[in-house]
Amino acid sequence: MDIDYVFQNVANKVEVYTELRKKLKLGDEDIAVVGDDLNDLEIMKIAKYSFTVADGLQELKNIAKYVSIYDGGKGAVRDIIQFCIKEKIINFEEND
């Protein structure tokens, strides 16, 4: 996997989100967030595309663009990526 940034044990996710967004020169409309717990709620409200998993909290399900039918760690990320491709949220042709 070619992952450029990984943040773990983050106390303030909005701060990290904002700093990374500025560093990469992205707008909120360019960002998708997957969350499952209350500490993800604020960034899910900011990013244009927010997603959660079947076992995510109801508060997140209420605002998510899509709720995976799979629990976290059980195929949810793949399901969300497939949803994004089908809905043309992700367009790999732009990056070719």
C-alpha positions, 0 to 999 in steps of 0.5 A: 500500500502506498500511504503517505500519511497516518495519524494514530491516537489523535486527540483533536481530529479537526486540528489534524484534518485542517492542517493536512487539508491546508498542506495538501491544498485541498478543500473540504469538498475534496475529502472523504471521511470514514468514522465510527465513534463520537470522536469522528463526528466533528470531522464528518460534519466538515468533510463533504463526504462522510461515511460510517460502518454498520456498527458505527454510532447512530449519531454518525449514521444520521449525518453519513452520506452512506452507511456500509452494510458491514461492520468496521474491520469486516469489509466496510472500507471496501464497501465504502470505496465501491460505493464511491466508485459507483457514485463517481465520488472517486474518479481514478481516470483523473489520476492516470 
